């Protein structure tokens, strides 16, 4: 890393913050808008680096006094509140890894996380503390629960590592769960280096994505439980003395009011956002903002140019995964960007890429194939995740042949420009959330009327993908709509709302292989055909975020 805030590079997130606090103490670091404050029942306010440093020091002392240190993990179910970042940095300074908890996860998912991650303590918003404690008990774990203020932190149920270590770049900083393709979510082990490099990359990539130290104000509606907000947004602002405006979620009607009120100069987006904003009536205020560029992914090709022309800012499409971090991120930050063609730019010289067919051989320019990536030089995994927790076979498979297999199908033209085509992996991506079809199938299969079920993605004009369930019933039903509704309502208490089926269709059988496995490609075709012909039940209205 280059020297951004001190003569010697920091090796942990906490150290990086401390150095920025020394350099940019009076600068704004976190800004809470009134709308977000009202949703969370907190104060609308601005935290300077110095003010946040004082609060972080207090939290760190409380955790240390309770016995937490290297080798422990701490869950964070704190939504997009400032406390998420305050607890994270305080814990990081002690060598404690944090496990962001998706607030939309429910009992079955929380129990899995408690058992798999082996967290010792969890900071939770009040309304979720009971469900987290219940999940810990169900998983047979002793987990101390504290509030967002960290008012009382129970004694660590197990001692810290028997060989105390000073936190280092290679130390585990966070454990982020991402939906896999064969069942339950995988825990991605992310070291300090992962976050520091993500921030450094963003701060220095330049071009149309140039970041001005000590000046920028970045607004993001993306959840802090995802790597985009936690690694790119947070770390870029932290390393450059900028201000982060994290809103509770994307509110289309008030978005531009929030952008203007916050003084944002950079915004982060997902593909769903431009489509919604374009749906509003044109206004004389459409270009009344200070935003220099948007950073994101997945904008619909037909909306890309229209958005830029109407709102007067470029949407810079980027590609990355939780696993790759900034070790192999690609962004269209230079012209020509080929707006409206699903282009996400050209790889930097430090990144090695291959586009391969199913047999592993590289495909010709312009032909679709799976994207394989790695870092050039002697450290091909630099900036990437350290591996999947308790799943070395999956880690090894992901790095088969010395290349990280992304599961994304792309094309690369003769100029080296990449364009996204589709996802090879069986993951449904709805409004930025990755959903494992197998995980949803495992829940629906428990419904007493269901004999078999297959889950696939169908296109949605706003959310990218929607979850489609092909269901084989044990007995025929005379009230298909009531049965379909009952299946979705059966899912909702057990799964995050976005994972439940938006459409249900009843079939006589599923497309299976000779070994009784679902033929995923055929299932997807079946789902799309049933949707296009209207031979399914639309239950998207049941999929609502909990208050």
Secondary structure, DSSP 8 states (H G I E B T S, - for coil): ---SSSSS--SSHHHHHHHHHHHSTTSEEEE--HHHHHHHT----EEEHHHHHHHHHHHHHHHHHTT--TT-EEEEE-TTSHHHHHHHHHHHTTT-EEEE--TT--HHHHHHHHHHH--SEEEE-HHHHHHHHHHHHHTT---EEE-TT-------SS---SS-----TTSEEEEEEE--SSSS-EEEEEEHHHHHHHHHHHHH--GGG---TTT-EEEE-S-TTSHIIIIIIHHHHHHHT-EEEE-SS--GGGHHHHHHHHT-SEEEEEHHHHHHHHTS---TTTT-S---EEEEE---HHHHHHHHHHH--EEEEEE--TTTTTSS-EE--SS---TTTTEEEE--TTEEEEEE-TTS-B--TT--EEEEEEESSS-TTTTS--EETT-HHHHHHHTGGGSEEEEEEEEE-TT-EEEEEEE-SSEEEETTEEEEHHHHHHHHTTSTTEEEEEEEEEEETTTEEEEEEEEEESS--S-HHHHHHHHHHHHHTTS-GGGS-SEEEE-S---B-TTS-B-HHHHHHHHHHHHHTT-SEE-GGG-----
